[in-house]
């Protein structure tokens, strides 16, 4: 079987990104899942490899044709933007700019069809903005670089997938922002990404906004009927296998049990809390709606432990694994 090709972006060189990449590349298992390349700085990756004792060989590449996909070989697009003695755990405009440039390189590879998935190590928002790039985070960078207007956050773990209608806004603002067009688009994105990954008829469950999904108007002010029902009707008319609004307090239990393939959550904590109860190390952030699949670790740069060799690579490894799982089915077919 052909393996998906995944480009890992190094993130902020002053954080734990380089360490967790090198720790993961020590693991023979990941080479069996995917063909991997790194967009970053070779000297920083070598330094991280020395810190964690990685017995690997680096392969400096300028094109994908030069990549060697064998266990123990780390293929690196070396942008050569940072000094070898970049201080750990400190805000650096140079590192912030470099983190942006690594993503830019990965997107260029995606645009030419040379990679199937981008997997991002963490960047530091303050460093990136001081480096001249005024974005809230990875998602907005990728949306801008791919000219994407409509996208959504999907959190994925081995037992549960949740896609969000709203994310980083207050609860009152979130309820006001929920409207049928956005709800329909998120349902459609959930359906399409699971179809793309090879699932024939995804079972999509929609969370209600109010307790008991409003219970026919008993709770709230008819938000389910006004904001959710028109979107669900439209999706059903198009043949999408989607539920009417369901009470969140029982829906997530049912989803973990296996009744549904993905849950559409209305706001940040409604979707994030169940995923994180299942384990912080297993949750992966996936941006859907882009022309390429992007997965990410679900943690930050951890400046306080950077350079100490103690950062845990589990979330990055899970991000790669789920990138393989969610990759377009054609990338896993016979070459």
C-alpha positions in Angstrom: 0.0 0.0 0.0 1.1 3.5 -0.8 1.8 5.6 2.4 0.5 9.1 2.8 3.3 11.7 2.6 3.3 14.0 5.6 5.3 17.2 6.1 6.0 18.1 9.7 6.7 21.8 10.4 9.2 22.4 13.1 7.3 25.2 15.0 9.2 27.6 17.2 12.8 26.6 17.4 13.1 27.9 20.9 10.4 25.6 22.1 9.9 21.8 22.3 9.0 21.3 18.7 12.5 20.2 17.5 12.8 17.8 20.5 9.5 16.1 20.1 10.1 15.7 16.3 13.5 14.0 17.0 12.0 11.8 19.8 9.3 10.7 17.4 11.8 10.0 14.6 13.6 7.6 16.9 10.5 5.4 16.9 10.6 2.8 14.1 6.8 2.6 14.1 6.1 6.0 12.6 8.1 5.0 9.5 5.6 2.2 8.9 2.7 4.6 8.9 3.8 7.4 6.5 6.6 8.9 4.4 7.8 11.8 6.5 9.7 15.1 5.7 10.4 18.0 8.0 10.2 21.7 7.1 12.6 23.4 9.5 16.2 24.2 10.4 18.7 21.4 10.1 21.1 22.8 12.7 18.3 23.1 15.3 17.1 19.6 14.6 20.6 18.3 15.0 21.0 20.1 18.3 17.7 18.6 19.5 18.8 15.2 18.3 21.9 15.5 20.4 20.0 16.5 23.5 17.7 13.4 23.3 20.2 11.0 21.9 18.6 10.3 18.6 20.6 7.8 16.5 19.4 8.9 13.1 20.8 10.1 9.8 19.8 13.5 8.4 19.1 13.8 4.7 19.1 17.4 3.5 16.7 17.7 0.6 15.8 20.5 -1.9 13.1 18.5 -3.7 10.8 15.6 -2.8 12.7 13.5 -5.3 15.7 13.6 -3.0 13.8 12.2 0.0 14.8 8.7 1.2 12.0 7.0 3.0 13.7 4.5 5.3 13.8 3.9 9.0 16.3 6.1 10.8 16.5 8.7 8.0 15.2 12.2 8.7 14.4 14.1 5.5 14.8 17.9 6.1 13.9 20.9 3.9 16.4 23.2 5.6 15.3 26.8 5.5 18.5 27.8 7.4 16.9 30.7 9.2 18.1 30.4 12.8 21.4 30.5 14.6 22.7 27.2 16.1 22.8 28.8 19.6 19.3 30.1 19.5 18.4 30.4 23.3 15.8 27.9 24.5 12.6 29.1 26.1 12.8 32.8 25.1 10.7 34.9 22.8 12.6 35.3 19.5 11.2 37.3 16.6 13.6 35.3 14.4 12.1 32.1 15.6 8.6 33.4 15.2 9.3 34.4 11.6 11.0 31.1 10.9 8.0 29.2 12.3 5.8 31.0 9.7 8.3 30.2 6.9 8.2 26.5 7.7 4.4 26.5 7.3 4.8 28.5 4.1 7.1 25.8 2.7 4.8 23.0 3.6 1.8 24.8 2.0 3.9 25.2 -1.2 4.5 21.4 -1.2 0.8 20.8 -0.7 -0.2 23.1 -3.5 1.9 21.1 -5.9 0.5 17.8 -4.7 3.8 16.5 -3.3 2.5 15.9 0.2 -0.9 14.7 1.5 -0.9 16.1 5.1 0.7 18.9 7.1 1.5 18.1 10.7 2.4 21.1 12.8 4.6 21.3 15.9 3.7 24.2 18.2 4.6 27.8 17.5 4.6 30.8 19.8 2.0 33.4 18.9 3.9 36.3 20.5 7.2 35.4 18.8 5.4 35.0 15.5 3.7 38.4 15.8 7.0 40.0 16.8 8.5 38.4 13.8 6.0 40.3 11.6 3.1 37.8 11.1 -0.1 39.0 12.7 -2.1 35.8 13.0 -3.8 34.3 16.1 -2.3 30.9 15.2 -1.7 28.1 12.7 -5.3 27.8 11.5 -5.5 31.4 10.4 -2.1 31.2 8.7 -3.1 28.1 6.7 -6.5 29.6 5.8 -4.7 32.8 4.5 -2.0 30.9 2.6 -4.7 28.7 0.9 -7.3 31.5 0.4 -9.8 29.5 2.5 -12.7 31.4 4.0 -14.8 28.6 5.6 -13.0 26.1 7.8 -13.6 24.4 11.2 -11.7 22.9 14.1 -12.0 19.1 14.5 -10.6 17.4 17.6 -9.9 13.8 17.1 -9.0 11.0 19.5 -9.1 7.2 19.0 -12.6 7.0 20.5 -14.2 10.3 19.6 -14.2 13.0 16.8 -15.7 16.4 17.4 -16.1 19.3 15.0 -17.0 22.8 16.2 -19.4 25.4 14.9 -17.8 28.1 17.0 -14.5 28.0 19.0 -12.6 30.8 20.7 -15.3 33.2 21.6 -17.4 33.7 24.7 -20.5 31.6 25.3 -23.0 34.4 24.7 -21.2 35.4 21.5 -21.1 31.8 20.4 -24.8 31.3 20.7 -25.4 34.5 18.8 -23.0 33.5 16.1 -24.6 30.1 15.5 -26.8 30.3 12.4 -28.1 27.8 9.9 -25.6 28.5 7.2 -22.6 28.0 9.4 -24.2 24.8 11.0 -24.9 23.4 7.6 -21.3 24.1 6.4 -19.8 22.4 9.4 -22.1 19.3 8.9 -21.0 19.3 5.3 -17.3 19.6 6.2 -17.6 16.8 8.7 -19.3 14.6 6.1 -16.8 15.4 3.3 -13.6 14.9 5.4 -14.8 11.5 6.6 -15.8 10.5 3.1 -12.4 11.6 1.8 -10.7 9.5 4.4 -12.6 6.4 3.1 -15.7 6.1 5.3 -18.6 5.4 3.1 -21.6 6.7 5.0 -20.5 8.8 8.0 -22.9 8.9 10.9 -23.0 12.6 12.1 -24.6 13.6 15.4 -25.5 17.2 16.2 -25.4 18.6 19.7 -28.3 20.8 20.9 -27.5 24.2 22.1 -29.7 24.1 25.3 -30.0 21.4 28.0 -32.0 18.4 26.7 -31.6 20.0 23.2 -34.3 22.5 24.2 -36.9 19.7 24.9 -39.4 21.1 22.4 -39.1 24.7 23.7 -39.0 24.0 27.4 -35.4 25.3 27.7 -34.1 28.3 25.9 -35.8 30.4 23.3 -36.3 28.0 20.4 -32.6 28.1 19.3 -32.7 24.5 18.1 -35.6 25.1 15.8 -34.3 28.5 14.6 -30.6 27.8 14.2 -30.1 24.1 13.8 -33.2 22.5 12.2 -33.0 24.3 8.8 -29.3 23.3 8.5 -30.1 19.7 9.4 -33.0 19.5 7.0 -30.8 20.8 4.1 -28.1 18.2 4.9 -30.7 15.4 5.1 -32.1 16.4 1.7 -28.6 16.0 0.3 -28.4 12.5 1.6 -26.1 13.2 4.6 -26.6 10.8 7.5 -27.2 13.4 10.3 -29.3 13.4 13.4 -31.7 16.0 14.7 -30.3 18.0 17.7 -29.5 15.6 20.6 -28.8 16.4 24.3 -25.0 16.8 24.8 -25.1 15.1 28.2 -25.8 11.7 26.6 -24.7 12.2 23.1 -20.9 12.0 23.9 -21.4 8.8 25.8 -23.2 7.3 22.7 -20.5 8.6 20.4 -17.7 7.0 22.4 -19.7 3.8 22.5 -19.6 3.8 18.7 -23.1 5.0 17.7 -21.7 7.9 15.7 -18.6 8.7 13.7 -18.4 12.4 14.5 -20.2 14.9 16.7 -21.0 18.5 15.7 -20.5 20.7 18.8 -21.9 24.2 19.0 -19.2 25.9 21.1 -15.7 25.4 22.5 -16.2 23.7 25.8 -19.1 21.6 24.6 -16.7 19.8 22.3 -13.3 20.2 24.0 -14.2 18.9 27.4 -15.2 15.4 26.4 -12.1 15.0 24.2 -9.8 16.1 27.0 -11.5 13.9 29.6 -10.5 11.0 27.3 -6.9 12.0 27.7 -4.8 15.1 26.8 -2.1 13.1 25.1 -4.6 11.5 22.7 -6.3 14.6 21.4 -5.3 16.0 18.0 -6.3 19.3 16.5 -7.3 19.0 12.8 -8.2 21.9 10.5 -10.9 20.9 8.0 -12.2 22.9 5.0 -8.7 23.6 3.8 -7.5 22.2 0.4 -5.1 20.0 2.5 -5.5 18.1 5.7 -3.7 19.6 8.7 -3.2 17.9 12.0 -1.4 19.3 15.1 -0.3 18.6 18.6 -2.8 19.8 21.2 -0.2 21.6 23.3 2.0 24.7 23.2 5.8 25.4 22.9 6.4 24.6 26.6 9.3 27.2 26.9 9.7 26.2 30.6 11.1 22.7 29.6 12.5 23.4 26.2 16.1 22.1 25.7 15.9 19.7 28.7 15.1 16.6 26.7 12.0 15.8 28.8 9.2 16.9 26.4 6.7 14.1 25.6 6.3 13.3 21.9 3.1 11.4 22.4 0.8 14.1 21.0 2.9 14.6 17.9 3.0 10.9 17.3 -0.8 10.8 17.6 -1.1 13.8 15.3 0.9 11.9 12.6 -1.1 8.7 13.2 -4.4 10.5 12.8 -3.1 12.3 9.8 -2.6 8.9 8.3 -6.1 7.8 9.3 -7.7 11.0 8.0 -5.6 11.4 4.9 -7.4 11.2 1.5 -8.1 7.6 0.7 -6.4 7.9 -2.7 -3.1 8.5 -0.9 -3.3 5.1 0.8 -4.1 3.2 -2.4 -1.7 1.2 -4.4 0.8 3.5 -6.2 
